[in-house]
């Protein structure tokens, strides 16, 4: 993929973030998501790719736009897999909380795992711990190893986890071992990426979240030199068979970075909708301007760009795309 594509992709996440931001705190996650999806879909038409959505808003019969298998892009340019989450953290926006983003990963065709819509157990770390830990180890041991590698006391580790009742036993363990815990209300793409940003002050991300979000976070961590290990959690025989039908022969095996993102030719872009661990949210300024904060990066070069943009809203015709 040409490197210029990275800037085209960040335009798409910017527009989706701008479209969903007006819904902050209005208690309507469907409208926030619909606005982001319509804007993202419209903007994709201007991007020079022959894209196939492999992670999207759902199956063809459930989602009118950005469904799995949908073709996106101007039909000129490289054949690529596209993973999207137009609004990662719908509930966050509805409640006006932190860490909602608009997210896209693009890789050469056939290189992104087609993750089924189910939970995935995750262990995500930044560059210092990449290759040093294993999801197969008991959590206590993982924490001890992490502390040793980081030359910290266990009590000085900060671990991020989604605040969910299904994590009760993990939270008990974290408290028993004595680490600091930062709870996420939602938005575990940002959560899993956080350990790769020293300013976020997070050493590890643990716990289960969506499998599609796991692949998006793996794409980001590939660009950041971090690591995510995942294990699908099929809830019943149907979900198990679904994994197999999607080409994952042993649904319980550990998924490595390579399994989820099989190439260095991957671009990741995200724009903050509400403020988060490493990105600011959309801010409205005087003079009908809005400010966005984005990150865009390529695994090939591992260049990480933070882009602050000032948009003049009356000129954003695609913002008014129909949901
Ligand atoms: O809310 P659950 O069922 O624990 O699911 C966790 C998943 O939901 C999210 O918090 C938010 O997902 P949505 O944007 O689809 O609402 C994800 O980041 C996370 O992977």
py3Dmol code that shows the C-alpha trace and the ligand (Angstrom):
import py3Dmol

protein = """\
ATOM      1  CA  UNK A   1       0.000   0.000   0.000  1.00  0.00           C
ATOM      2  CA  UNK A   2       1.205   3.509  -0.786  1.00  0.00           C
ATOM      3  CA  UNK A   3       2.078   5.513   2.301  1.00  0.00           C
ATOM      4  CA  UNK A   4      -0.220   8.367   1.221  1.00  0.00           C
ATOM      5  CA  UNK A   5      -3.146   6.060   1.948  1.00  0.00           C
ATOM      6  CA  UNK A   6      -2.552   6.612   5.677  1.00  0.00           C
ATOM      7  CA  UNK A   7      -3.611  10.238   5.379  1.00  0.00           C
ATOM      8  CA  UNK A   8      -6.680   9.300   3.350  1.00  0.00           C
ATOM      9  CA  UNK A   9      -7.707   6.833   6.045  1.00  0.00           C
ATOM     10  CA  UNK A  10      -7.374   9.351   8.857  1.00  0.00           C
ATOM     11  CA  UNK A  11      -9.705  11.683   6.962  1.00  0.00           C
ATOM     12  CA  UNK A  12     -12.293   8.926   7.199  1.00  0.00           C
ATOM     13  CA  UNK A  13     -11.969   8.479  10.970  1.00  0.00           C
ATOM     14  CA  UNK A  14     -12.002  12.261  11.432  1.00  0.00           C
ATOM     15  CA  UNK A  15     -15.306  12.595   9.627  1.00  0.00           C
ATOM     16  CA  UNK A  16     -16.893   9.706  11.534  1.00  0.00           C
ATOM     17  CA  UNK A  17     -15.766  11.223  14.846  1.00  0.00           C
ATOM     18  CA  UNK A  18     -17.141  14.635  13.859  1.00  0.00           C
ATOM     19  CA  UNK A  19     -20.460  13.025  12.909  1.00  0.00           C
ATOM     20  CA  UNK A  20     -20.938  11.200  16.209  1.00  0.00           C
ATOM     21  CA  UNK A  21     -19.584  13.897  18.550  1.00  0.00           C
ATOM     22  CA  UNK A  22     -22.825  15.968  18.634  1.00  0.00           C
ATOM     23  CA  UNK A  23     -24.496  12.948  20.288  1.00  0.00           C
ATOM     24  CA  UNK A  24     -22.297  13.116  23.393  1.00  0.00           C
ATOM     25  CA  UNK A  25     -24.311  12.649  26.552  1.00  0.00           C
ATOM     26  CA  UNK A  26     -27.659  12.538  24.794  1.00  0.00           C
ATOM     27  CA  UNK A  27     -28.449   8.962  25.824  1.00  0.00           C
ATOM     28  CA  UNK A  28     -28.892   7.735  22.252  1.00  0.00           C
ATOM     29  CA  UNK A  29     -26.148   5.323  21.285  1.00  0.00           C
ATOM     30  CA  UNK A  30     -27.927   4.138  18.138  1.00  0.00           C
ATOM     31  CA  UNK A  31     -28.017   7.634  16.642  1.00  0.00           C
ATOM     32  CA  UNK A  32     -24.392   8.274  17.617  1.00  0.00           C
ATOM     33  CA  UNK A  33     -23.352   5.034  15.913  1.00  0.00           C
ATOM     34  CA  UNK A  34     -25.594   5.625  12.889  1.00  0.00           C
ATOM     35  CA  UNK A  35     -24.134   9.082  12.299  1.00  0.00           C
ATOM     36  CA  UNK A  36     -20.550   7.787  12.535  1.00  0.00           C
ATOM     37  CA  UNK A  37     -21.290   4.870  10.215  1.00  0.00           C
ATOM     38  CA  UNK A  38     -23.008   6.989   7.547  1.00  0.00           C
ATOM     39  CA  UNK A  39     -20.175   9.529   7.537  1.00  0.00           C
ATOM     40  CA  UNK A  40     -17.504   6.826   7.403  1.00  0.00           C
ATOM     41  CA  UNK A  41     -19.302   5.037   4.569  1.00  0.00           C
ATOM     42  CA  UNK A  42     -19.647   8.230   2.538  1.00  0.00           C
ATOM     43  CA  UNK A  43     -16.005   9.230   3.033  1.00  0.00           C
ATOM     44  CA  UNK A  44     -14.727   5.776   2.018  1.00  0.00           C
ATOM     45  CA  UNK A  45     -16.052   6.403  -1.496  1.00  0.00           C
ATOM     46  CA  UNK A  46     -13.358   9.043  -1.923  1.00  0.00           C
ATOM     47  CA  UNK A  47     -10.469   6.725  -0.948  1.00  0.00           C
ATOM     48  CA  UNK A  48      -8.467   4.955  -3.676  1.00  0.00           C
ATOM     49  CA  UNK A  49      -8.770   1.331  -2.558  1.00  0.00           C
ATOM     50  CA  UNK A  50     -10.624  -1.805  -3.558  1.00  0.00           C
ATOM     51  CA  UNK A  51     -11.595  -2.584   0.013  1.00  0.00           C
ATOM     52  CA  UNK A  52     -13.516  -5.488   1.485  1.00  0.00           C
ATOM     53  CA  UNK A  53     -14.913  -5.011   4.984  1.00  0.00           C
ATOM     54  CA  UNK A  54     -13.761  -7.969   7.105  1.00  0.00           C
ATOM     55  CA  UNK A  55     -14.659  -6.447  10.474  1.00  0.00           C
ATOM     56  CA  UNK A  56     -17.635  -4.148  10.350  1.00  0.00           C
ATOM     57  CA  UNK A  57     -21.018  -3.247  11.681  1.00  0.00           C
ATOM     58  CA  UNK A  58     -22.414  -6.806  11.349  1.00  0.00           C
ATOM     59  CA  UNK A  59     -23.555  -9.296   8.741  1.00  0.00           C
ATOM     60  CA  UNK A  60     -25.171  -8.119   5.491  1.00  0.00           C
ATOM     61  CA  UNK A  61     -28.710  -8.781   6.748  1.00  0.00           C
ATOM     62  CA  UNK A  62     -28.134  -6.939  10.079  1.00  0.00           C
ATOM     63  CA  UNK A  63     -26.284  -3.825   8.940  1.00  0.00           C
ATOM     64  CA  UNK A  64     -27.230  -1.500   6.105  1.00  0.00           C
ATOM     65  CA  UNK A  65     -23.738  -0.032   5.909  1.00  0.00           C
ATOM     66  CA  UNK A  66     -20.196  -1.275   6.410  1.00  0.00           C
ATOM     67  CA  UNK A  67     -21.404  -4.865   6.744  1.00  0.00           C
ATOM     68  CA  UNK A  68     -18.917  -7.722   6.548  1.00  0.00           C
ATOM     69  CA  UNK A  69     -18.171  -8.417   2.896  1.00  0.00           C
ATOM     70  CA  UNK A  70     -19.212  -4.951   1.692  1.00  0.00           C
ATOM     71  CA  UNK A  71     -16.938  -3.385  -0.918  1.00  0.00           C
ATOM     72  CA  UNK A  72     -15.658   0.070  -0.003  1.00  0.00           C
ATOM     73  CA  UNK A  73     -13.443   2.613  -1.707  1.00  0.00           C
ATOM     74  CA  UNK A  74     -13.337   4.158  -5.150  1.00  0.00           C
ATOM     75  CA  UNK A  75     -12.573   0.738  -6.780  1.00  0.00           C
ATOM     76  CA  UNK A  76      -9.195   2.024  -7.935  1.00  0.00           C
ATOM     77  CA  UNK A  77      -6.101   1.124  -6.001  1.00  0.00           C
ATOM     78  CA  UNK A  78      -4.849  -1.820  -3.969  1.00  0.00           C
ATOM     79  CA  UNK A  79      -7.045  -4.742  -2.921  1.00  0.00           C
ATOM     80  CA  UNK A  80      -7.233  -4.491   0.842  1.00  0.00           C
ATOM     81  CA  UNK A  81      -8.989  -5.882   3.917  1.00  0.00           C
ATOM     82  CA  UNK A  82     -10.707  -3.179   5.929  1.00  0.00           C
ATOM     83  CA  UNK A  83     -11.595  -3.439   9.632  1.00  0.00           C
ATOM     84  CA  UNK A  84     -13.804  -0.647  10.919  1.00  0.00           C
ATOM     85  CA  UNK A  85     -15.459   0.487  14.085  1.00  0.00           C
ATOM     86  CA  UNK A  86     -17.058   3.819  13.144  1.00  0.00           C
ATOM     87  CA  UNK A  87     -17.864   4.421  16.799  1.00  0.00           C
ATOM     88  CA  UNK A  88     -15.928   2.280  19.257  1.00  0.00           C
ATOM     89  CA  UNK A  89     -17.744   2.955  22.525  1.00  0.00           C
ATOM     90  CA  UNK A  90     -21.344   3.747  21.571  1.00  0.00           C
ATOM     91  CA  UNK A  91     -22.417   3.736  25.232  1.00  0.00           C
ATOM     92  CA  UNK A  92     -19.503   6.022  26.103  1.00  0.00           C
ATOM     93  CA  UNK A  93     -20.795   8.701  23.759  1.00  0.00           C
ATOM     94  CA  UNK A  94     -24.371   8.206  24.915  1.00  0.00           C
ATOM     95  CA  UNK A  95     -23.243   8.796  28.515  1.00  0.00           C
ATOM     96  CA  UNK A  96     -20.570  11.410  27.787  1.00  0.00           C
ATOM     97  CA  UNK A  97     -17.731   9.311  29.254  1.00  0.00           C
ATOM     98  CA  UNK A  98     -14.102   8.775  28.150  1.00  0.00           C
ATOM     99  CA  UNK A  99     -12.304   6.775  25.440  1.00  0.00           C
ATOM    100  CA  UNK A 100     -14.729   6.697  22.486  1.00  0.00           C
ATOM    101  CA  UNK A 101     -12.961   6.686  19.127  1.00  0.00           C
ATOM    102  CA  UNK A 102     -13.584   6.114  15.464  1.00  0.00           C
ATOM    103  CA  UNK A 103     -11.213   3.389  14.239  1.00  0.00           C
ATOM    104  CA  UNK A 104      -9.989   1.815  10.981  1.00  0.00           C
ATOM    105  CA  UNK A 105      -7.300  -0.736  10.141  1.00  0.00           C
ATOM    106  CA  UNK A 106      -6.383  -1.524   6.533  1.00  0.00           C
ATOM    107  CA  UNK A 107      -4.096  -4.350   5.384  1.00  0.00           C
ATOM    108  CA  UNK A 108      -3.302  -6.116   2.143  1.00  0.00           C
ATOM    109  CA  UNK A 109      -6.059  -8.565   1.191  1.00  0.00           C
ATOM    110  CA  UNK A 110      -6.212 -11.736   3.283  1.00  0.00           C
ATOM    111  CA  UNK A 111      -4.179 -10.456   6.218  1.00  0.00           C
ATOM    112  CA  UNK A 112      -6.709  -9.493   8.884  1.00  0.00           C
ATOM    113  CA  UNK A 113      -8.384 -12.205  10.964  1.00  0.00           C
ATOM    114  CA  UNK A 114     -12.111 -12.379  10.273  1.00  0.00           C
ATOM    115  CA  UNK A 115     -12.972 -12.324  13.959  1.00  0.00           C
ATOM    116  CA  UNK A 116     -16.433 -13.585  14.832  1.00  0.00           C
ATOM    117  CA  UNK A 117     -18.632 -11.339  16.963  1.00  0.00           C
ATOM    118  CA  UNK A 118     -18.030 -12.923  20.375  1.00  0.00           C
ATOM    119  CA  UNK A 119     -15.837 -12.320  23.394  1.00  0.00           C
ATOM    120  CA  UNK A 120     -12.071 -12.676  23.300  1.00  0.00           C
ATOM    121  CA  UNK A 121      -9.806 -12.988  26.321  1.00  0.00           C
ATOM    122  CA  UNK A 122      -6.981 -10.459  25.898  1.00  0.00           C
ATOM    123  CA  UNK A 123      -3.558  -9.649  27.236  1.00  0.00           C
ATOM    124  CA  UNK A 124      -2.101  -6.467  25.775  1.00  0.00           C
ATOM    125  CA  UNK A 125       1.226  -4.822  26.494  1.00  0.00           C
ATOM    126  CA  UNK A 126       3.514  -2.099  25.216  1.00  0.00           C
ATOM    127  CA  UNK A 127       6.932  -2.568  23.567  1.00  0.00           C
ATOM    128  CA  UNK A 128       8.833  -3.248  26.835  1.00  0.00           C
ATOM    129  CA  UNK A 129       6.740  -6.340  27.568  1.00  0.00           C
ATOM    130  CA  UNK A 130       6.160  -7.544  23.999  1.00  0.00           C
ATOM    131  CA  UNK A 131       7.184 -11.208  23.687  1.00  0.00           C
ATOM    132  CA  UNK A 132       7.752 -11.511  27.442  1.00  0.00           C
ATOM    133  CA  UNK A 133       4.361 -12.707  28.755  1.00  0.00           C
ATOM    134  CA  UNK A 134       1.875 -15.446  27.956  1.00  0.00           C
ATOM    135  CA  UNK A 135      -1.897 -15.567  28.152  1.00  0.00           C
ATOM    136  CA  UNK A 136      -1.553 -19.200  29.208  1.00  0.00           C
ATOM    137  CA  UNK A 137       0.116 -18.212  32.511  1.00  0.00           C
ATOM    138  CA  UNK A 138      -1.979 -17.629  35.637  1.00  0.00           C
ATOM    139  CA  UNK A 139      -2.617 -13.890  36.145  1.00  0.00           C
ATOM    140  CA  UNK A 140      -0.495 -13.712  39.347  1.00  0.00           C
ATOM    141  CA  UNK A 141       2.497 -15.068  37.457  1.00  0.00           C
ATOM    142  CA  UNK A 142       1.949 -12.668  34.558  1.00  0.00           C
ATOM    143  CA  UNK A 143       1.955  -9.746  36.988  1.00  0.00           C
ATOM    144  CA  UNK A 144       5.117 -10.926  38.696  1.00  0.00           C
ATOM    145  CA  UNK A 145       6.896 -11.403  35.350  1.00  0.00           C
ATOM    146  CA  UNK A 146       5.714  -7.989  34.138  1.00  0.00           C
ATOM    147  CA  UNK A 147       7.022  -6.297  37.279  1.00  0.00           C
ATOM    148  CA  UNK A 148      10.409  -8.002  36.934  1.00  0.00           C
ATOM    149  CA  UNK A 149      10.721  -7.057  33.249  1.00  0.00           C
ATOM    150  CA  UNK A 150       9.731  -3.452  33.963  1.00  0.00           C
ATOM    151  CA  UNK A 151      11.986  -3.304  37.045  1.00  0.00           C
ATOM    152  CA  UNK A 152       9.036  -2.171  39.164  1.00  0.00           C
ATOM    153  CA  UNK A 153       7.448  -3.399  42.344  1.00  0.00           C
ATOM    154  CA  UNK A 154       4.274  -5.397  41.698  1.00  0.00           C
ATOM    155  CA  UNK A 155       2.415  -2.759  43.732  1.00  0.00           C
ATOM    156  CA  UNK A 156       3.575  -0.110  41.247  1.00  0.00           C
ATOM    157  CA  UNK A 157       2.006  -1.848  38.245  1.00  0.00           C
ATOM    158  CA  UNK A 158      -1.170  -0.328  36.818  1.00  0.00           C
ATOM    159  CA  UNK A 159      -3.529  -2.753  35.098  1.00  0.00           C
ATOM    160  CA  UNK A 160      -6.494  -1.763  32.982  1.00  0.00           C
ATOM    161  CA  UNK A 161      -9.638  -3.893  32.737  1.00  0.00           C
ATOM    162  CA  UNK A 162     -13.258  -3.425  31.660  1.00  0.00           C
ATOM    163  CA  UNK A 163     -15.513  -2.906  34.659  1.00  0.00           C
ATOM    164  CA  UNK A 164     -17.713  -5.995  34.237  1.00  0.00           C
ATOM    165  CA  UNK A 165     -19.155  -8.592  36.616  1.00  0.00           C
ATOM    166  CA  UNK A 166     -17.636 -11.347  34.435  1.00  0.00           C
ATOM    167  CA  UNK A 167     -14.224 -10.028  35.584  1.00  0.00           C
ATOM    168  CA  UNK A 168     -15.004 -10.458  39.273  1.00  0.00           C
ATOM    169  CA  UNK A 169     -12.494 -13.230  39.854  1.00  0.00           C
ATOM    170  CA  UNK A 170      -9.727 -11.458  37.870  1.00  0.00           C
ATOM    171  CA  UNK A 171     -10.346  -8.258  39.845  1.00  0.00           C
ATOM    172  CA  UNK A 172     -10.124 -10.250  43.089  1.00  0.00           C
ATOM    173  CA  UNK A 173      -6.755 -11.595  41.954  1.00  0.00           C
ATOM    174  CA  UNK A 174      -5.512  -8.129  40.945  1.00  0.00           C
ATOM    175  CA  UNK A 175      -6.497  -6.800  44.371  1.00  0.00           C
ATOM    176  CA  UNK A 176      -4.955  -9.770  46.177  1.00  0.00           C
ATOM    177  CA  UNK A 177      -1.666  -9.283  44.360  1.00  0.00           C
ATOM    178  CA  UNK A 178      -1.905  -5.565  45.134  1.00  0.00           C
ATOM    179  CA  UNK A 179      -1.564  -3.820  41.762  1.00  0.00           C
ATOM    180  CA  UNK A 180      -3.275  -0.538  40.930  1.00  0.00           C
ATOM    181  CA  UNK A 181      -6.368  -0.969  38.744  1.00  0.00           C
ATOM    182  CA  UNK A 182      -7.782   1.442  36.220  1.00  0.00           C
ATOM    183  CA  UNK A 183     -11.319   0.498  35.214  1.00  0.00           C
ATOM    184  CA  UNK A 184     -12.720   1.136  31.771  1.00  0.00           C
ATOM    185  CA  UNK A 185     -16.451   1.658  31.368  1.00  0.00           C
ATOM    186  CA  UNK A 186     -16.253   0.639  27.688  1.00  0.00           C
ATOM    187  CA  UNK A 187     -13.907   0.974  24.738  1.00  0.00           C
ATOM    188  CA  UNK A 188     -11.314  -1.730  24.954  1.00  0.00           C
ATOM    189  CA  UNK A 189      -9.543  -0.850  21.688  1.00  0.00           C
ATOM    190  CA  UNK A 190      -8.250   2.232  23.516  1.00  0.00           C
ATOM    191  CA  UNK A 191      -7.755   0.094  26.643  1.00  0.00           C
ATOM    192  CA  UNK A 192      -5.597  -2.477  24.860  1.00  0.00           C
ATOM    193  CA  UNK A 193      -3.587   0.244  23.102  1.00  0.00           C
ATOM    194  CA  UNK A 194      -2.978   2.219  26.312  1.00  0.00           C
ATOM    195  CA  UNK A 195       0.090   0.232  27.523  1.00  0.00           C
ATOM    196  CA  UNK A 196       1.957   1.347  24.390  1.00  0.00           C
ATOM    197  CA  UNK A 197       1.695   5.021  25.444  1.00  0.00           C
ATOM    198  CA  UNK A 198       3.936   5.866  28.423  1.00  0.00           C
ATOM    199  CA  UNK A 199       1.822   8.969  29.140  1.00  0.00           C
ATOM    200  CA  UNK A 200      -1.224   6.744  29.748  1.00  0.00           C
ATOM    201  CA  UNK A 201       0.512   5.159  32.755  1.00  0.00           C
ATOM    202  CA  UNK A 202      -0.921   1.691  32.067  1.00  0.00           C
ATOM    203  CA  UNK A 203       1.367  -1.357  32.166  1.00  0.00           C
ATOM    204  CA  UNK A 204      -1.009  -4.121  31.066  1.00  0.00           C
ATOM    205  CA  UNK A 205      -4.475  -4.548  29.693  1.00  0.00           C
ATOM    206  CA  UNK A 206      -6.283  -7.754  30.712  1.00  0.00           C
ATOM    207  CA  UNK A 207      -9.748  -9.285  30.543  1.00  0.00           C
ATOM    208  CA  UNK A 208     -12.294 -10.070  27.881  1.00  0.00           C
ATOM    209  CA  UNK A 209     -13.912  -7.802  25.331  1.00  0.00           C
ATOM    210  CA  UNK A 210     -15.140  -8.053  21.763  1.00  0.00           C
ATOM    211  CA  UNK A 211     -13.103 -10.214  19.372  1.00  0.00           C
ATOM    212  CA  UNK A 212     -13.394  -7.709  16.479  1.00  0.00           C
ATOM    213  CA  UNK A 213     -12.053  -5.017  18.824  1.00  0.00           C
ATOM    214  CA  UNK A 214      -9.181  -7.397  19.613  1.00  0.00           C
ATOM    215  CA  UNK A 215      -8.113  -7.507  15.959  1.00  0.00           C
ATOM    216  CA  UNK A 216      -8.325  -3.716  15.662  1.00  0.00           C
ATOM    217  CA  UNK A 217      -6.179  -3.314  18.772  1.00  0.00           C
ATOM    218  CA  UNK A 218      -3.707  -5.920  17.447  1.00  0.00           C
ATOM    219  CA  UNK A 219      -3.323  -3.860  14.246  1.00  0.00           C
ATOM    220  CA  UNK A 220      -2.618  -0.768  16.336  1.00  0.00           C
ATOM    221  CA  UNK A 221      -0.135  -2.571  18.575  1.00  0.00           C
ATOM    222  CA  UNK A 222       1.673  -3.943  15.508  1.00  0.00           C
ATOM    223  CA  UNK A 223       2.369  -0.342  14.517  1.00  0.00           C
ATOM    224  CA  UNK A 224       3.333   0.589  18.088  1.00  0.00           C
ATOM    225  CA  UNK A 225       5.667  -2.372  18.741  1.00  0.00           C
ATOM    226  CA  UNK A 226       3.389  -3.755  21.453  1.00  0.00           C
ATOM    227  CA  UNK A 227       1.605  -7.100  21.593  1.00  0.00           C
ATOM    228  CA  UNK A 228      -1.867  -8.485  22.043  1.00  0.00           C
ATOM    229  CA  UNK A 229      -2.531 -12.156  22.662  1.00  0.00           C
ATOM    230  CA  UNK A 230      -6.110 -13.304  22.380  1.00  0.00           C
ATOM    231  CA  UNK A 231      -8.254 -16.380  22.911  1.00  0.00           C
ATOM    232  CA  UNK A 232     -11.770 -16.598  21.562  1.00  0.00           C
ATOM    233  CA  UNK A 233     -14.491 -17.454  24.068  1.00  0.00           C
ATOM    234  CA  UNK A 234     -17.273 -19.207  22.158  1.00  0.00           C
ATOM    235  CA  UNK A 235     -20.260 -19.167  24.518  1.00  0.00           C
ATOM    236  CA  UNK A 236     -22.010 -22.220  23.045  1.00  0.00           C
ATOM    237  CA  UNK A 237     -21.866 -24.808  20.262  1.00  0.00           C
ATOM    238  CA  UNK A 238     -23.262 -22.295  17.767  1.00  0.00           C
ATOM    239  CA  UNK A 239     -20.485 -19.804  18.444  1.00  0.00           C
ATOM    240  CA  UNK A 240     -17.913 -22.618  18.354  1.00  0.00           C
ATOM    241  CA  UNK A 241     -19.155 -23.787  14.956  1.00  0.00           C
ATOM    242  CA  UNK A 242     -19.164 -20.218  13.728  1.00  0.00           C
ATOM    243  CA  UNK A 243     -15.440 -19.926  14.486  1.00  0.00           C
ATOM    244  CA  UNK A 244     -14.742 -23.134  12.589  1.00  0.00           C
ATOM    245  CA  UNK A 245     -16.868 -21.956   9.642  1.00  0.00           C
ATOM    246  CA  UNK A 246     -14.826 -18.736   9.591  1.00  0.00           C
ATOM    247  CA  UNK A 247     -11.617 -20.733   9.230  1.00  0.00           C
ATOM    248  CA  UNK A 248     -10.478 -20.841  12.882  1.00  0.00           C
ATOM    249  CA  UNK A 249      -9.952 -24.589  13.248  1.00  0.00           C
ATOM    250  CA  UNK A 250      -9.223 -24.623  16.980  1.00  0.00           C
ATOM    251  CA  UNK A 251     -11.257 -21.767  18.481  1.00  0.00           C
ATOM    252  CA  UNK A 252      -9.605 -22.191  21.912  1.00  0.00           C
ATOM    253  CA  UNK A 253      -6.018 -21.748  20.800  1.00  0.00           C
ATOM    254  CA  UNK A 254      -4.062 -18.613  21.621  1.00  0.00           C
ATOM    255  CA  UNK A 255      -4.204 -16.125  18.766  1.00  0.00           C
ATOM    256  CA  UNK A 256      -0.902 -14.388  18.194  1.00  0.00           C
ATOM    257  CA  UNK A 257      -0.274 -11.025  16.566  1.00  0.00           C
ATOM    258  CA  UNK A 258       0.618 -12.909  13.384  1.00  0.00           C
ATOM    259  CA  UNK A 259      -2.707 -14.789  13.466  1.00  0.00           C
ATOM    260  CA  UNK A 260      -4.665 -11.549  13.775  1.00  0.00           C
ATOM    261  CA  UNK A 261      -2.598  -9.314  11.506  1.00  0.00           C
ATOM    262  CA  UNK A 262      -0.502 -11.364   9.115  1.00  0.00           C
ATOM    263  CA  UNK A 263       1.542  -8.557   7.579  1.00  0.00           C
ATOM    264  CA  UNK A 264       3.566  -5.452   8.337  1.00  0.00           C
ATOM    265  CA  UNK A 265       1.735  -3.712   5.533  1.00  0.00           C
ATOM    266  CA  UNK A 266      -1.011  -2.434   7.806  1.00  0.00           C
ATOM    267  CA  UNK A 267      -2.283   1.074   8.439  1.00  0.00           C
ATOM    268  CA  UNK A 268      -4.162   2.024  11.603  1.00  0.00           C
ATOM    269  CA  UNK A 269      -6.004   5.281  12.203  1.00  0.00           C
ATOM    270  CA  UNK A 270      -8.198   6.476  15.062  1.00  0.00           C
ATOM    271  CA  UNK A 271      -9.818   9.798  15.926  1.00  0.00           C
ATOM    272  CA  UNK A 272     -11.017  10.572  19.442  1.00  0.00           C
ATOM    273  CA  UNK A 273     -14.706  11.285  19.898  1.00  0.00           C
ATOM    274  CA  UNK A 274     -14.501  11.812  23.660  1.00  0.00           C
ATOM    275  CA  UNK A 275     -11.189  12.376  25.500  1.00  0.00           C
ATOM    276  CA  UNK A 276      -9.174   9.261  26.245  1.00  0.00           C
ATOM    277  CA  UNK A 277      -5.868   7.860  27.488  1.00  0.00           C
ATOM    278  CA  UNK A 278      -3.879   9.081  24.491  1.00  0.00           C
ATOM    279  CA  UNK A 279      -6.248  11.095  22.247  1.00  0.00           C
ATOM    280  CA  UNK A 280      -8.300  14.209  22.872  1.00  0.00           C
ATOM    281  CA  UNK A 281     -11.972  14.232  21.963  1.00  0.00           C
ATOM    282  CA  UNK A 282     -13.816  16.419  19.463  1.00  0.00           C
ATOM    283  CA  UNK A 283     -13.945  20.036  20.650  1.00  0.00           C
ATOM    284  CA  UNK A 284     -16.164  22.749  19.224  1.00  0.00           C
ATOM    285  CA  UNK A 285     -14.579  26.166  18.734  1.00  0.00           C
ATOM    286  CA  UNK A 286     -15.819  29.620  17.893  1.00  0.00           C
ATOM    287  CA  UNK A 287     -16.484  30.317  14.228  1.00  0.00           C
ATOM    288  CA  UNK A 288     -18.115  26.963  13.420  1.00  0.00           C
ATOM    289  CA  UNK A 289     -14.855  25.103  13.768  1.00  0.00           C
ATOM    290  CA  UNK A 290     -14.230  21.786  15.449  1.00  0.00           C
ATOM    291  CA  UNK A 291     -10.944  20.312  16.543  1.00  0.00           C
ATOM    292  CA  UNK A 292     -10.097  16.610  16.233  1.00  0.00           C
ATOM    293  CA  UNK A 293      -7.193  14.574  17.585  1.00  0.00           C
ATOM    294  CA  UNK A 294      -6.104  11.521  15.627  1.00  0.00           C
ATOM    295  CA  UNK A 295      -3.365   8.959  15.512  1.00  0.00           C
ATOM    296  CA  UNK A 296      -2.283   7.370  12.248  1.00  0.00           C
ATOM    297  CA  UNK A 297       0.499   4.873  11.826  1.00  0.00           C
ATOM    298  CA  UNK A 298       1.961   2.145   9.599  1.00  0.00           C
ATOM    299  CA  UNK A 299       3.528  -1.045  10.918  1.00  0.00           C
ATOM    300  CA  UNK A 300       6.094  -1.075   8.098  1.00  0.00           C
ATOM    301  CA  UNK A 301       7.863   2.053   9.328  1.00  0.00           C
ATOM    302  CA  UNK A 302       6.375   2.249  12.838  1.00  0.00           C
ATOM    303  CA  UNK A 303       6.031   6.001  12.415  1.00  0.00           C
ATOM    304  CA  UNK A 304       3.322   7.235  14.761  1.00  0.00           C
ATOM    305  CA  UNK A 305       1.669  10.498  13.795  1.00  0.00           C
ATOM    306  CA  UNK A 306      -0.577  12.515  16.055  1.00  0.00           C
ATOM    307  CA  UNK A 307      -2.706  14.854  13.981  1.00  0.00           C
ATOM    308  CA  UNK A 308      -4.583  17.815  15.380  1.00  0.00           C
ATOM    309  CA  UNK A 309      -7.006  19.171  12.788  1.00  0.00           C
ATOM    310  CA  UNK A 310      -9.227  22.209  12.765  1.00  0.00           C
ATOM    311  CA  UNK A 311     -12.293  21.664  10.612  1.00  0.00           C
ATOM    312  CA  UNK A 312     -14.565  24.345   9.225  1.00  0.00           C
ATOM    313  CA  UNK A 313     -17.921  22.632   9.655  1.00  0.00           C
ATOM    314  CA  UNK A 314     -20.027  24.387   6.976  1.00  0.00           C
ATOM    315  CA  UNK A 315     -17.612  22.949   4.360  1.00  0.00           C
ATOM    316  CA  UNK A 316     -18.100  19.345   5.486  1.00  0.00           C
ATOM    317  CA  UNK A 317     -20.886  18.291   3.149  1.00  0.00           C
ATOM    318  CA  UNK A 318     -20.324  14.575   3.837  1.00  0.00           C
ATOM    319  CA  UNK A 319     -21.011  15.161   7.529  1.00  0.00           C
ATOM    320  CA  UNK A 320     -24.626  15.388   6.621  1.00  0.00           C
ATOM    321  CA  UNK A 321     -24.659  11.944   4.931  1.00  0.00           C
ATOM    322  CA  UNK A 322     -27.917  10.074   5.532  1.00  0.00           C
ATOM    323  CA  UNK A 323     -27.816   7.384   8.236  1.00  0.00           C
TER     324      UNK A 323
END
"""
ligand_1 = """\
20
LIG
O -19.993 -4.451 26.938
P -19.420 -5.837 26.813
O -20.450 -6.849 26.483
O -18.588 -6.190 27.976
O -18.452 -5.850 25.536
C -17.202 -5.250 25.518
C -17.029 -4.523 24.216
O -17.938 -3.401 24.171
C -17.200 -2.199 24.013
O -16.855 -1.690 25.297
C -18.004 -1.151 23.280
O -18.532 -1.674 22.091
P -19.604 -0.831 21.238
O -18.917 0.356 20.712
O -20.015 -1.776 20.140
O -20.717 -0.434 22.134
C -15.938 -2.667 23.303
O -14.882 -1.773 23.381
C -15.651 -3.949 24.019
O -14.801 -4.799 23.273
"""
view = py3Dmol.view(width=600, height=400)
view.addModel(protein, "pdb")
view.setStyle({"model": 0}, {"cartoon": {"style": "trace"}})
view.addModel(ligand_1, "xyz")
view.setStyle({"model": 1}, {"stick": {}})
view.zoomTo()
view.show()
